[in-house]
Amino acid sequence: MFKYIVQRIRQRKQKKHHKESANPAYKIFFNRTALVLAFFLIALTAILIRTGFVLLGGTHAATVNLTSGSETEIILTAPRGDIVAADGTVIATNKESNVLWLVQSDLSAPQLNQVLLDISNLLAEHEINSESTLDQYFGPTETGPASEQGDISFAFKQSPEKILRWQQNKDLFNMILPEKAKTKREQQRIVIEDPGQFFEWLLYDYFKIEDRESGSSRLFSDREAYQIMQLRYLILENNWLWSQRKPIRLASNVNEDVLRTIEGQNQRYFGVLSTKEWQRVYTSYASTLPHVLGYIGRISESQYDSLRGQGYKTSDLIGQAGVEASAERYLKGKDGLQTFNKWSGENGEAYYYPGAYGVEPQSGNKVFLTLQPDLQKVARDALQKNMEDLRNGVLTKDQYAAPSGAVVVFNVKTGAILAMVSLPDYNPDDFIMQLYDIGAAVRVREYLQDNTGKPLLNKAISENYTPGSVFKIVTSIAGLETGTITTASNNFTCLGYEEIAKIWWRCLTRPTYGHGSIPLTEAIRYSCNLYFFKLGIATGIDNISAWAQKLGYGELSGIDLPGEVPGIRPSRELKRLLRSDAGDKQWFPADTAQTAIGQFDHSYTVLQMARGIAGIASGKLMTPHVIGDIIAPDGSLLRAEQIHAQELDIDPSNIELITKGMLLVTHAGSGYTHQLFHDFPVKVAAKTGTAEVGGKNRNFKINSVFTCFAPADDPEIAIAHVIRDASYGDLSAEISYRILCEYFGVEPKDIVYNPK
């Protein structure tokens, strides 16, 4: 600009030279104009210098001799909304933490290597892991002071197949197989199977941390070189961001001491920036309901592809299970923005300072659960104790594996889930802490690899069980509603041992003389198989299957949790599809008999059993849900609890008759269920189930199944629970007993099982 103005002045001088000679007044005028113009340029220069001085922050910036400026920005992830229990108890919340970022700072390769080593040492000193994943594939075989000096050995951390794919990744090393290397350049990129040789390739050829020509004169030890490699690999993983001068996430959960060190030595840690972020925190209550709560994790590639249009980033943590996943759209907040000004020094190095512009992140919405924390804890403890008692032979002289189980506590009037337990389970906090805690990372790996206990599987909704005798209640309602039996006429004769549908059957409770002619209520009390064989055949498989479907058995319930499975409900069509032998595709009366007592092809979730018994108790099929009200950050109601009911049109007198039969189980029986409930202050209607699963020649396992509802005359709460590979359903009755004591405020009794 200054040169242009001077040039224009000279042109004017040349064009008007004769005027200047002939007219002295004009010459005086021109000299005055030039003087004013010069003064203006001097003033403008001073203003620009002063403006730069002010923008750089006064004296501190002036001493750095900064010459030019630009801007970069970091997205500030918003805090997720809180998840709270029905009574307001906080289950999941957030805490503020520090994050370090690394951004391109125009350093030479040697300068960058030194900065990376310095920051790596600083993080290691404070036991903070970087975001680099190199050590998941390749790293030292030993650690500790003994290997700080001299060479160390290296190893690959994945299978040979995975390492080959990793080395060939075009976004990373882009190495090639030997047979495909045609040119000299390609031969320099052949995959390397030896870890030591791979280290040298990274050291000299790829990252060029050391110079081969320097011989034995090394700048860094092997350990130091590997530390640099880790962060160079982090840059490689985020190469596009680096090339675009966008910040790369370097480390999370950084303490204040590290920040003070970096801020106090900013000329040592070029390109290292810090911001605040919100870290997910699970309270102690979270460990009692992990399958309902779920957990968060890094967004997957497929998840990102479907969510990128909603503002998600590849680095986002999102809900991966439970309510964290199903309520993701409500829990996710609105991200903020922090700008940084970049100013270059006289040697080209970059300095970054927080910019004046920024947007505060906005929190997500608060999600209330329908679960009651005290009831949930009691349900979990009761299930765990019962499983341990069965394993240790406390209830009987026999010991059972009892490897897993599940409980569902159902609000009969609203469909709200009051408690949901699945064992074995997991600690959701481990999925957050695995980035910072080796022990948590090990436990997460164990969760993922445990295919026996399946701790990550919500067995209340994602696993099916044979119901056994609890299904006799469905057979009863089908018989009554179709008119096969009535409240006035519902007797069948049990002879103890007789031929039914061309097969000889034996009554399990009275195999010699049988029960004689008994009504439905007594058949429910004694769980008489011969009675229900006859009732089932008289009612017909089509009617039984139709009523099972109407009550939600073998159907998705629509619960607001991911991972629900539909189950299997016996029918003519299902048998035709499942059986391979042509002669076995036909439906036989004996199939109906087995179906009527909850055997054959039945396979349902614990949730379906709880929902079904609640439907029979109330005459309405409720949609189960674990999410209650959702509250916006400003405190307003964003979405109310969703309650949906479907009328079943069951004759109330039929419900009353079945309830009488279930009351006999708790008040007129002789088993453990009777011992627990006969003097309970609230009338409890119950049905036990002992389901035979798999095996031939009586080499089968037993599931212990139990369902109930209370109060019997005006049901509020329904419960279903199953223990796999256990004993009689009667022996798991204490689970429901403990839950009902907590729900109704009854002090539980210490009752020792006394079989009669």
N, C-alpha and C positions, 0 to 999 in steps of 0.2 A: 504493500500500500504506500509506504514511504517512498520507494523508488519510483512508483508511478507518478506521484505528485511532483517530485523533483523533475522527472522527464517532461511533464506538461509545462512546468515553469520554463525549462530551457527552450521548448518549442515556441512558447510565447515570446521569449526574448529574441529568438532568431527571426520570427515573422515580423516583429514590430521594432526592429533595431533602428530603422530610419526614423520612426516616430519618436523614439527615445532621444535620438540625437537632435531632432528638430524641435522637440518640445520638452524643456526641462521640467515643467510641472507634471507631465505624465510620468517622468522618471521618479520624481519624488513620491507620487501616488503608488507606483509599483513597489518601491522599496518598503513603503508602509504596509502594503498588502502581504508581501513576503514575510515581514516581521510578525504580523498577526498570525499568518499561517504556521510559521515555525513555532510560535508560542502555543498554538492550538495542538500541534503534534506532540510537543513536549508534555503538555497537560494530559493528553489522551494516553500517552505511554505511562505516565505516572499513575493514572487511574487504573489501567490494566494491571500494572505490577501490584498495586495495592489490593485490587480485587483478588488476584491470585494469592496474595499473602493472607488475606482474610479467609478465603476458602480452604486454605491449607492448614489453618488452625494457629496462626500467629507465629511466635518465635520458634516453636518446636518444628513446624513444617519448614520454616525458612532455613534452618540448619541442615535439612536433608537436601536442599537445593533441587526441589521438584520442579518439573518443567511442563508436564502435560497431564490431562485428566480424561478418564472415561468411567463407565459405571457397569457394575455387575449386580446380580440380585440372587437371593436365596429364598425359596418358598418355605414358609414357616408352617409346618403341619399343625392343623388344629387339634385341640384336645377332643378325644372321643367323649360322648355323653356318658354320664354315670349310669350304672346298673344297680338298682336297689331292690330289696325284698319288699314284700307286701306291707310290712310295718315300717318301712323307711330305712332299714338297716342297709348300709352301703356294702355292696358286694364288689363292685369294680369302680375305680375312680382314676385320677391322674395325678402325677407330681411333676413339677418343673425340673428339667435337667439340662445340662450343657452338651452341645454337639460341636465337634471340630470339623472344619471343611478345608479342602485343599484346592487351590485354584492356580492356574497358569500364571507364573510371575516373571517370565522372560529370563530365566536363569540359564546359564550354560549347563551342560550335562554334569560336569564335576561339581558345580555349585548346587544343583538340584540333588545330587546324590548325598552331599553333605547335609543338606537340610532334611532329607528323608531319614538319614541315620540319626540326626539329632532328635527329630520328633519321635522316631521309633524308640530311642533310648528313654526319652521322657515318658512316653506311654508305658513302657515296660517297668520303669521305676515305680509307677503308681498302679501297676497291675491292671492296665486298661488294654483291651484288645482293639486292634484296628479293624476296619471293615473288610480288609483283604481276606480272600478265601484261598490264597495260595497254599496255606498249610493243610487244607483239606485234601490236596492232591499230592503235595511234595514238600518235604521239609527234613530237618535234622533228625537223626535217630536217637540223639541224646541231648540232654540239657544240663545246665549246672555249671558251677565255677570251674570244674576240671576241664571243660572244653572251651573255655573262653579264649585261650591262646592256641594258636596253631590250627591245623586242619580238623574238620569234623566230618563224619560220614552222613550221607543222605539216603532217603528212601522214598518210594512212591507210597501214597496212603490209600490208593484205590486199586481195584482189580486191574490186571493188564489190559483188559478190553476197554475199561473206562479211561485209562491213561492214554491209550492210543487215540480214542475219540477226542479226548481233551487236547492232546498235542496237535491233532489235525483240525481243530476248530478254526475256521477262517477268521473269526473275530478275535482270536487270540494269537497262537503261534503259527498257524497256517502251515504246519509241517506236512510232509507227504510220505507215503510208503515207498520203500526202496525201488520196487518194480516200476513205479510211476515217475521216477527221477530221470529225466532225459538230458537236461542241460546241466552245465556246471553250477549254475545258480540254484537249480532245484536240488542238486546233490548236497548242497550246503544246508538244506532244510529237511533232511531225512529224519523220520521219527527216531528217537533215542530210547532204548530199553534200559540202559544202565543209568541209575540215578546220579552217580558221580559224574559221568560224562554229560548228563543233562545239566547238572549244576554248572559245569565249565562252559557249556554252550550258552547258557543264560548269562554267565559272568563275562565272557569275552565277546561272544558273537551277537547275542540278541539285545541284551540291555547295555552291553559295552561298559560295564562298571569298571573293569580293568582292561589294560592294554597288553595284548600278547607279546608285543615287541619289548616290553619293559623287563622281561625275564622274571627273575625272582623278586624284583622290587615291586611289592604290592602296596596299594593305598589302604586296603582294608583286609581284615581277617575274614575267614570263611563265614564266621558268625555275623560279622558286621555286613558283609556282602549279602547274606541271606536276608537280613533285616531290610536292607535297601531294596532287594528283589521283591519283598512282600508289598512294599508301597508302590514300586514300579508296576507290579502286577495289578494293584488296585487302579492305577492310572490306565493300564492297558484294558482292564475290564470296562472302564468308563471313558474310552478313548474319544468318543464323539464329544462328550462334555468337555474333556480336556482341550480338544482342538478348537472348540467354540468358546473357550475361556469361561466355561460354566463351572461352578464349584462342585467338587466331588466330596461326598460324605466320607470323612476320614475316621472318626471315632465317636461313639455315643457314651452317654452316662459319665461324662468327664467331670472330675472334681474341681473345686475352685483353686486349689494349689496349682494345678496344671495351667489353668487360665492365667493366673498371676504370673507364672513363669513365662508364658508366651507373650503376654502383654508387656512384661518388663524387658524382654529381649526380642522385640519384634524384628530387628535387623538380622537375627539369627534364624528365625522361623518365617522366612519369606513365604507368602501365599497361604499361610494358615489362618483361617478365620474362625470365629466362634459365634454361635447363636444359641438361643434358648429353645427348647422344645418340651412337649408334654409327653411323659412316659406313662404307659398304662400300669396301673397298680391294682392287684387283687388283694382284698382283705382276708383275714383268717377264715371268714365264712365261706369264701370261694371254694375251699377244699372239701366242703360238705356237699356241694352241688356242681361238680365240674362238668357233667354232661349236659346240664341245663344251661349253665353259663357259657361253656365253650372256651375258646381262647383265640388270640390273634396271631398272625404270622405274616411273613413277607408275601406280597401279592404274587401269584404265579403268572406265567406267560399267558395262559388261557384266560385267567381272571382279568388280567390287564386288557386283553383284547376286547373283552365284553364291557369293561368299565371305563376305558380311557375316555369315552365320550362324556362321562360324568365328572371329569376333572381329576381322575386318579393318576398317580405317578408310578413309575416302575419301582420306586423305593418305598412305596406305601406299605404300612402294616394294616391288614384288614381282618375281619372276622373269618375264622376258618372252621368253626364248629359252634354248636349251641346258639344261644341268643346273640352272641357276638357276631355270628354270621347272619342269622335270620333277621335281625334288626339293624343290619349294617347301614341301610339308607337313613335310618333315624339317628344312629349313633355317630356317624361321620359328621364332623363340623366343616366349616369353611376355612380353607387355608389362608394364611396371611403372607406378607411379603416384607423382606428386609433388603434394602439396597446398600451397596458398598461402592465408594468412589476409589478408583485406582489412579495413582499418580506415579509417574516414572522418575527415578533419580537420574543423575548425570551419567551413571554407568549402565543404565538400561534396566536396573532392577525395579520391581514393582512393589509399591506400598499400598495397602488397603485400609480405608477408614470408613466407619459406618456413615451411610448417606443420610440426607435429611428426610427422604421419602420412605414411608413404610405403611403397611396395613396390618393391623392387629388380627390374629386368627380368631375365629368365632367358634365357641364350643358346640358340640353336638347336643342332641336332646337327651333328657333323662328318661330312662326306660324302667318302669316299675315291673317287677315280676309278681306273679300270683302266689309264689311259694312263701310259706311261713318258715323263717329260719330255724326256730326252735323245733317245729314239727319235722323239718327236714333232717336235723341232727339226730333226733330220736329215731326216725325211720332208718337212717344209715347205721346208727349204732346197733339197733335191734336186728337188722339184717346181718350185720357183721358178726354179732354175738351168736345168732342162731346157726350161721354157717360154721363158726368155730366149735360150737357145741356138738354139731353133727360130726365134724371131723374128729373130735376128741372123745367121742363115745359118752358124752354127758347125758344125753337124752335116752339112749339105749345102749345095750352092750356092744352093738355093732358100730363101726366107724364108717363114715361116708366121705367121699372126695369133696363134695360140695364146693366145686371150684368157682362157681359164679352164681349170681342171683340179681333180682331186680324187684323194686317196689314202686307202685304208683298209688298216690292218695288223691282222690278225685272229689271235687265239690259237686254233689249231685244236682244242685239247683242252678249252677252257672257254667259248669264244665271247666272251671279253673283247676289247674293242677296245684295242689297244696304241698305236695312233696313228690320227688321223683329220684330214685336211687338206682344206681347200677354199679355192681361190684364184680371184679376189681375195678378201681377207678384210677385217677391220676391227679396230680396237682397242677392246675392251669398256670400257676405262677412260674413253673419250670419253663414254659414256652416263651416267657418274657425274659427270664434270667439266663437262658441258655447262651445268650450273646456275651454275658459277662461272667458267668459262673460255670466252671468245668463240671462240677457235680450235677448241676441242672441239665447241662448238655448231655451228660451220660444218661441221666434218667429219661430224657426225651427220646434218646436213641433206643432205650429199653422199651419204652411205651410202644414205639413204632415197630419194634421187632418181635414183640410178644404176641405170637399167634395162638397161644393157648388160653391165657386169661383175657386177651383182647381188651386191655384197660381203656382204650380210646373209643370202643364201641359202646353206644348207649343201648344196653340190653333191654331197656324198658320199651323202646320203640323200634330198634334196629335188629332184633333177634326174635325168632319165633319159637314157641314152645307148644308141645302137646298139652291140651288143657286137662285131660282126664275127667274126673267126675264133676268138676265145677260146670262142665257143659250140660250136665243133666238138667240144670235150671232152664237152659235154652230149649231142650227137648220138652220140658214140662210146659213152657209157655206156648210152644208150637202145638202140642197136643190139646191144650185148653182153647187156644184161639181158633183152631180149625174144627172144634167140636168133637174131636176124637174122644176126649174125656170132658167132663163138666165138673163144676164145683160140687154137684150133688152125686155124681156117679163117676168115680175115678179109681176103682179097685182093679188090681191084677193079682193073680196068684203066683206065689213063689214057692216051688216045690223043693228048692235046694239044689237039685241036680236034674236037669231035664233037657230034652231035645227041642231046640228052637231053630227054625229055618235050616233043618237038616244037619245041625251041628249040636253036639252035646255041650251044655254050658253048666257051670257050677257057681252057686252063690258064694261069694267070698266070705261073708259074715256068718251065714248059716248054711253050710254046704250039705248037711245031713238031712234036716227036716224042712229047711226053708222058713220063710216068714208067713206062709199061708196067704190068705187073701188080705192084702193091705192097701190102704188108700195112698194117694200121692204124698201126703205130708209125712207118713211113716216111711215111705220109700226114699224120700229126701233125707230123713233122719238117719236111716240105716245105710243109705247109698246103695240100695239093692240093685245089682246089675240085671238080674232076671226080670224085675219089674220094668226097667227102662229098655231092655231088649224088646219086650212085648209092646210097650208104649211106642217105641221108635218105629217098629214094623207096622203097627196100626196107623201111625201118623203118616208115615211115608217119607222117603228121603227128600222128595221135592219140597214138601212143606217144612221139614226141618232145615234144609239148606236156605230156603227163602226167609225163614224167621231169623236164622243166624246172620244172614246178610242185612236184614232190616235192623238188627241190633248192632251192626258195625263189625261183625266178625269177618275177617278176611278182606276188609276194606280199609283203604287209607282214611284216617280219621280227620285229616286236615289240620293237625296240630302245628303250631307255629315254631317248629324245630326242624332242622334238616336231618335227613337220614332215615325217615320212617319207611318201613317195609309193609306191604299189604297183608302178608300171611296167606294161608291156604285153607279153603273151606270145601269140604267134601261135596261132590255132586256127581251125577251120571257123566256129565261132559268132562269133568276133571279126570275121572278115572279113565275114560276113553283116551284122553290125551297123555296121561302119565304112564299107562301100562303099554309095554311093547308086545307082549304075547296077545295074539288075536283072541284067544279064548278067555283071557282075563280082562278084556275091555268091557265085558257085559257087567251090569250092576246086579248084585244078588241080594236077597233079603238079609243074609248074614252081614253084608256090608252096612246095611242100614242099622242092624243091631249094634255093630261096633261103633258106628258113627254116633248113635244115641247116647253112648256112655263116654264120649269124648276121646275115643281112640281112632283108629283108622287113619285117614289123611288129614286130620285136623292139625293146624299149625298157626298159632296166633301170638301176637305181641302181648306183653303184660298190660300195656295201655288199652288194647282192645278188650281184654277181660275186665278191666276196671270200668271202662266205658259201658260195656254190655250189661254188667250187673247193676250199674247205676241207672241204665235205661229201664231195666225190669223193675227196679225199685220205685222209679218216679213216673214211668210211662212216657218219658221224653228222652230222645237221643241228643245229647249235648255235644257241641264241638269243643274238644279239649284245647286248652291254651295255657301258655305259661307267661305270656306278656299281658300286663294290665294296662294302666294309663301310661301315656307318653306325654311328658311335659317339656315345653319349649324352654330355651334358655331364659326368656323373660318371665317364666313362671306360669304362662298360660297353658291351657289344656290343648295339646296338639291333636291327640287321638285318644278317645275313651276306650276302656276295656271292651273288647268285642265278644258279645255273648250271643250265641246262636243255638236255637232249640228246634228239634223236629218232633212233632207229635207222633207217637207210635200207635195211638188208638187201641191200646190194650184195655180190656175190660177190667175195671178196678177190682172186681170180685176175684178175678184170676190172680192179680197181683197179691191180693190179701191171702189167698190160699197158699201160694208159693212162699210168701213171707212166713206164714205159720209153720211150714215145713222147715224153713231155714232157722227159725227160732228154736225148733226142737233140737237142732244140732248143738246149739249153745246152752240150752236149758234142760234138756232131757237125755242127753247123751251120757257117755261114760269115759270119753277120751280126754285128751289134754285140752281140747277146745272147751269142753264142758267145765273142766276144773278152773279154767281161766275166766269164763264168762257167766257162769250160772248165777253169781251174785253181783254181777256188774250193775252199777246204778242206772245205766242206760241200756235198753234192750238192743241187742246186737243180733242181726240175722246173718248167718254164715253158711258157707259150703266149702268143704275140703275137697282136694283132688290128689290122687296118686297116679300119675301118668307114666305108663310104660313106654319107653323110648328105645327103638332099635333092637337088634339082637334076635336070635332064634333059639328055640329050645329053652326058653326061659332065661337065656343069657342076655337079659336086657337091663337097662338102667332106669332109674325112677326119678321123675321130677316131682318135687314137693310143691303143690299148688294150693293157694288159699284165696278165697274171695269173701267179702262181707260188706254190709252197709249198716248205718245207724244214724239216728234212732230208727228202730224198725217201723214205728207208726208214722213218722214224718222224716224221711231220710235226708240227711245233710251231707254225709260223707260216705264214700265208697272206697274200698281198698282191695287191691289185688297184688299178690307177690308170688314169685316162683324162685325156687332154688334148684339148680341143675344137679343131677347125679346125687340125689339125697335120699330121703326116706318118705314116709307117709305125709300127706298134706297136713294131717292133724298135728304133726310135730313142729310145724312152722307157725302155728297159731299165735305164739307169743309175740311175733312181729306186729301183727295187727293189734294185739292187746296193748302193747307199749304205745303204739301210735294213738289208739283211742283214749288211753289214759291221759296222754298229753293234750289231745284235742279237747276232751271234756273236763279237764282239770281234776282228774282222779289220781290219787296216790297209788302207784302200782304195788301189788303184793309180790313178795318173793315166793313163787309157787314152784315146788319141786315136782316134776312130772312123775306121776304114780300110775303106771298102766294097770288096768284091772282085767 
